[in-house]
Amino acid sequence: MSSPDLCPNSITFVGAAGAATKLNLLHPDHFPIPTCENESNMAAPEGLENLIIARPQQQLSILPKFELQQLPIPMTLVDGRFDIEGVRAATDHEYIKLAKEAREKVEKTEQPEGLEQLPGREVEIIPLGTGSAMPSKYRNVSATLLRVPGVGSILFDCGETTLGQLARLYGREELPKVLKDIKCIYISHLHADHHLGTAAVLKAIYQVKHNGEPAPSNPSKAATPDPDISRADADSTPTSPSLLDTPDNIMWVVGLGKYDGLLKEYADVEDIGYSWIRYIATEEIRTGQGKTLR
């Protein structure tokens, strides 16, 4: 069984985790050590004696023989534990020396005069992926997070495993806050390495913002009309604001018009919070129409 409730949050791509562990020596804030758990937080249900908890590098063969194989996992300790200290101990001493010198040099660097008065100095541009075509050991595919403190964030492109990159960078405790701050996802074009992670990110935002609850179908209508107001007057009386009129509730997606159709079809299979999404087609922006498809 593969389930986040039963399976430990273990390291699967140990090579990339090892590289991140070494980069942590260069700058602990920019390159956090990969978080992992080697034990499940929940015991297997009673009565399921034959239940096998999924682990990294397991391979299920169906033909010619039905069997489950456990492939070897490199760079780990016993029982599939990621060996953080072992990776550090095996790191080249020259690299450790240079990383320390670079870190100390950055810490001693004086800030330029007038930096505190510079508009937007707190804005962060965070590359989550700079690769192309497919994720690799050292670079994930395209995604860039623009964070504006007190305003919100925009995600420019959302390639495969972007949600995983966010989780690795911010950790389990900080991730929900980061997801809630994302107001818009902009898809530059429809190559797969620029959009395959969108559905996963939208679903995660939907869970933390709305607890998986779809938008009300008719939120602006008053539940109980005022008996002292006639029907004609009631039709002209301003109603309470729709939940979808609240900027913090809406999730904006900008991209080619046909991509909205893809999201809608995906939402028919898996609930990603499509009812909260407002989509703007880039074709309309280029022609100056500014039309929202929904």
Secondary structure by P-SEA (a helix, b strand, c coil): ccccccccccccaaaaaaaaaaaccccccccccbbbbcccccccccccccbbbbbccbbbbccccccccccccccccccccccaaaaaaaccaaaaaaaaaaaaaaaaccccccccccccccbbbbbccccccccccccccbbbbbbbcccbbbbcccccaaaaaaaaaccccaaaaaaaaccbbbbcccccccccaaaaaaaaaaaaacccccccccccccccccccccaaaaaacccccccccccccbbbbbccaaaaaaaaaaaaccccccccbbbbbaaaaaaccccccc
